[in-house]
Amino acid sequence: MRSLIEGRFGPPCLVLAALLVLCGVASATRPAPAPSAESATARRKVPVASVTAVCPAPGGTTVGAVTPPGGGPGVATLTGGGKTLATLTTSGTLLRKKVPAGAGPLLVSASGGMAAGLEVAQTRRETSGGQRGLAGVRCVEPAASTWLIGPGPAAADVTLHLANPDLARAVVEIMIYAGEGPVTGDGDVIVLEPGESRVIDLRERAPSPLVMAVEVRTAFGRVTAAARAVMRGGRGVDWLPVSAAPSTRVVVPGVPGGEGGRELLVASDAEADTLVEVRAITSDGAYVLKGRELVEVPAGSVATLDVSGGTSGRPSAFVLTADRPIVAGLVVTGTGKKKDVAFTAGAAPIDLGSVVADNRTGGKKSSRLLLTAPQAAGRVSVLVLPGEGKTPAPFEVEIAAARTKQFSLPKVDGAFAVVVLPLPGSGPVYGGRVMDERIKGGLALTAQPLAPARIWALVPPVVESFSAVLP
Amino acid sequence: MSSTDSPRPLHHTVTAIVVSHDGARWLGETLDALLRQTRTVDRVVGVDNGSRDGSAALLTGALGPNAVLTLPRSTSFGQAVTEVLDRLEETEGQEWIWLLHDDCAPEEGALEALLHVADRDPAVAVLGPKLRDWLDRRLLLEVGVTVDRTGRRDTGLEPREFDQGQHDGVRDVLSVSTAGMLIRRDVWDEVGGLDPFLPIFRDDLDLCWRVRSAGHRVYNVTRAVARHAEAAARRRRRITVSGDHPRRLDRRNAMFVVMANLPWRALPWALVRNLAGSLFRTLLFLLAKRPGDALDEVVALGSILVHPTRLIRARRIRARSRGREHAGTLRLLTPPGAGWRRLNDRLQSHLAGTGFVESAGRHHAVTPVQEDGEELLTDAGMTQRVLGNPGTLLFAALTVVTLVAERGLWGGSLLGGGALVPVIGGASDLWDLYTGGAGQAGGGWAPPYVAVLAALSTVLFGKTWLAVSVLLLGCVPLAGLSAYLATRSLVPGRWARVWPAASYALLPVATGAIAAGRLGTAVVFVLLPAYAALAVALLTGDRRRARRAAWGLGLLLAVGTAFAPLVYPLTLVLGALAALALPRRGLATSVVIAFGVPVALLLPWLAQVLASPGRLLLEAGLHRPGLTGAVLPAWAPPLLDPGGPGTPPPWVTAGLVGVCLAALLMRRGRRIVAAGWGVALFGVLAAVLVGRTPVTALNGDARAPAWPGVPLALAATGMLVIAALVAGRVAALRTAGLPRGAAFRTAGLPRGAAFRAVGRARGAAALAVTAVALSTPLLAAGMWIRDGAAGPIDGNLPTALPALVTANSSAGDLTLLLRDREDGLSFAVLRGRTPLIGESDVPAPAGPRDRIAVAAGGLLAGRGGNDAEVLAAHGVRFVVVSPPVTREISDALDSQPALARMSLSRALGVWRLTRPVSPPPAPPADPWRSRWLWTQALLVSAVVILAAPGSRTGADGRSAPETPEPVREPTPR
């Protein structure tokens, strides 16, 4: 030992050995690769605790409100004109309320367990007159930006219903995109005081468009926006559903099968022209429409594509991909001597489930769900919630990959609500609900894309860190 | 006179002693004059006090190598003479010592004239020549000097008085200058020579006074003439015998000499005069806007008054002879009225607008005044001295490298990034934060490094960014300087220290710390060489030096620990090992002092850190996963590579490590090499362990391995010591022409035959070592300059808090700042500004933090509920989303009825709570807090005083540890 330390080459060997040992220790303690970022950013599902929605024009309609079963105690209140019209305290049952004609917007607010998945819809059924047909619309929550796409004031009387249910003032801008390009209005903004609502005839702003996309956006505050289109010449009436926000990939679900016109509307607010690729996903498979593979959407305008014969009368959905964000909707025209019209629009997948509040079957009425699984196969459970009586057991529906599946909702006395929940392992599922009724003179129908239910909120993990001040 | 009148002339022998110190410019002429004397001297000894300008060679050339003594730079004139006399035996007959400065050239008859007077009067013990100016030989400098009772020097001459013989004659004077002084050796021994307490200024006066008190005579002989350049007094060369300011030293010595030599009954009056005079002079200096001079005056007076024992001791030594002759001595002092007359003169000349007439002469410290011809003489002055210093050059070169490498960081608006929060605020904000006045929500103690930064910012005009820039961005040149200074005790050569210092300064730890904004590591990196130097002083110095070094080490260790706590346990282990391995009297106490001081100074905060031991591995600033390398490679720690951004490839540092390994082959300095490698291996081991230990950040927001910068800096310090040793050996080898004692001795070759081969082999080895060694600093600097100090740190950060919020928020309003990154969402609660540096190291109380985290998550999920109420209850008025503002987040926040949008774009989203906000009440102030802060301030001052270098007393100075070259025994010529 002594000679090792005092020898000439002893110390270098000792130090080298020590360094090698240290390297060995370092490589032995080399940690496993860090766990994937998935666990770090995994979101927590928590029930939604508070919901406010506005039914734009409930006068003369039936309003249905429902919260899926399973929520805790809570209360949902329907308020119109400063009066409480009804309250709902039990989840899993549908509240139906006929609202007298001429009533103003209906405010629905829920908290606690009744807020988790609260869904409200208004449906109006007229068998004659200028408003003949079925016209239904979801009562939506206020938002900072709402896209609506459908016929323009040259083809229909389009009224825009705005309401501000919040406690803060809302400053609203309305952007209109027509087939010829963006409509430059007088540029004034609309100020909505808290609780104020307003109905705007879009003809005053843009009289000429045949088709249009409307973005209602707020500089401050939030508003609810809904638009009703009454087609010229008695060709039907319906509300425009809220379309998914601009995106480079849009799925327009819930296109009913059968006869009648189907017109696809694609709008872009981009500053350059965009080419949109259109694929149809029908019950028989997915394919590109022959001769209608591409739609060119000029910058800031709306393009139309007649897809009436493209699906051979099969229930379908359309998948649109573009290189710039687009908004899409579809006009469905019914059959018969007196026609009715229905609208559907681009929608989000129902990953967290979806609720349709107001469905009717029986007699000449029928309601159908059209579910589309554009990528992987989907599997959902469907629960029917009748207004009164026992709740039947839920049933499962499987959707093959790249197919649209249509199925009729069971016959139930009176109106009922439907809860669609994707089952574990399911691919993304898009859906729509079509409700029609054979009335004298022709088929009356209404449609709506399935909106993601507000049952759950996904809470991201948030940590306190002063690194937030650094880019 | 004839020789028959006088007593039989004694046989005189004269020993001339020439003391040189950076005086090559005059020395040649001085030596010529000495050797041309009409009465030749009997013996000559030259002393060189560590000259750096070739004076030693001049002396050796003129006097021969055996008659020259080489002493350290810090030796004073008196010590040099004493050293010579200690080595010279006395001669027969009457021996005289002729003291000559290197800048004092006697005329050829000088010695003869002096001895002639000495022959005539046996009572005379000290003789001095008439001193004239070196350049202008007509100017009189001194014909004997006296002093007044306040210590004021008086030559009795007018300034720039021409010598026309008006003062000629042999005159009894109080004192003569040591330049050309001829003194009897027995008298020198009797009075004890020059007082070592007076290394410069008034030493001559004191000596002559004592000689007179002993009953001898001091004569000025004007027939003997010498020319004197007064180089030290005119600051043509640096005064190295004392670190004190010359003016301060001058005043101190003046008062000391007067008070030490006056008889008892004259002392009180002199004391009062000095006290009043000093205060009056201080006042005048202050009025004249010369605070530096005022400070010198006060400090000089203070240093006399606070050390009464020193004065009493000096008086006791002089007591034996004092009083016997003092009537005659007092007669020679400047008369008491002279002071008033001088004041009167000064007032008159001031009123008349003419210059003041000064008769103090110049051989004391004066405010430098440029005189005719003087600018010609300043070539060896301050500028050259500073510019020629390798340390200065190293610092300048590293500064240039740093400035170029950090080109992207300068001139921006906001410095920050990595571990460093954007640097905002000023010194007062930091003081507020440290003293708890900023109203931070938590009851936690602000980290003490905030106080250090605040103090530094206060000095730097209150600019925190400047302080942070100096410490962080300037850590490379600072580390180079500290490494250069720290290796002083190891390597004698100044140029040899440049390489190890540069290698150390440019290590990956430094560049990595800069790139990642790690202020803590940067500070510790600068301090570690200082620790090493102080530790050496603590282990090897004498008792007083060791104790002083212990206090200093404790103070610096406290600073380092405040910035990066890990440095404390690491050094503690080494300190304990050193104390165990080297049993030495008083060492244990010193070690306890060094490691007790940080604990005492940092107490409450340190307890907080120890409560969660993981924090020991963290440092000042944020702990973020992205700042450490993904996984530290196994080979990185031995190559001193800590991983993470800003570190060069591993082969850059291979040269340094290789040279340190090669150093193990050296025969000399094996203990130092072993100690260095011990420290290095310990640091590498610690780095491996630290780099593999995942640590949770202070607020639990991140978990990542700690960055092994501090342990690797420690390892690098160990290698620095070895490298310095190698550099010293290689330098010695190259200059000494490689004969005996080469660093790498090749064993086994027969001596005579292979001597030249061995020499060549050694030369080649030295060359190879030099080449390998130089690769590290050059490559590191090159890579750094090429890549730039890129990394998370950015000199031009956008402010996280938009003006919209700062303009609209009132006092106490909080802002919730959200940011979405790949690794998750994070938030910070801000109080009208982004956090101050150090604020992020105050732990936030867990309760409110968790509640706000839940509420923020709920807001982002858009679940409704009472999230906004929770925020309002905690005082949050604004919610700000930093870029990138995703649609998902903006939609979620828009869907909150309780939030109203104020601004939204892709780059920024601002929301405001619509409900009234109730800020939480401030926690009650902790009464112990301010008490502790005062205690802490007192402790710091006490430690600073204990650590401050004291005066160089005789015992201290004579046994100065640095004896760079062996002292050879001089043999008289």
Interface residues (C-beta under 8 A of the other chain):
Chain A: R8 F9 P11 P12 V15 L16 A18 L19 L22 C23 G24 V25 A26 S27 T29 R30 P31 P33 A34 A37 A40 T41 R43 R44 V46 P47 V48 A49 S50 V51 T52 S111 A115 E141 P142 A143 A144 S145 P165 D166 L167 A168 T218 A219 F220 G221 R222 A245 A457 L458 V459 P460 P461 V462 V463 E464 S465 F466 S467 A468 V469 L470 P471
Chain B: G416 G417 G418 V421 P422 L622 R624 A630 V631 L632 P633 A634 W635 A636 P637 P638 L661 A662 L664 L665 R670 V673 A674 W677 L681 V684 L685 V688 G691 R692 P694 A697 N699 G700 D701 A702 P705 A747 P792 D794 L797 P798 A800 L801 L817 L818 R819 E822 D823 G824 L825 S826 F827 A828 V829 L830 T834 P835 E839 S840 A844 R849 I852 A853 A856 G857 G858 L860 A861 G862 R863 G864 G865 N866 S882 P883 R887 S890 D891 D894 S895 P897 A898 A900 R901 M902 L904 T914 R915
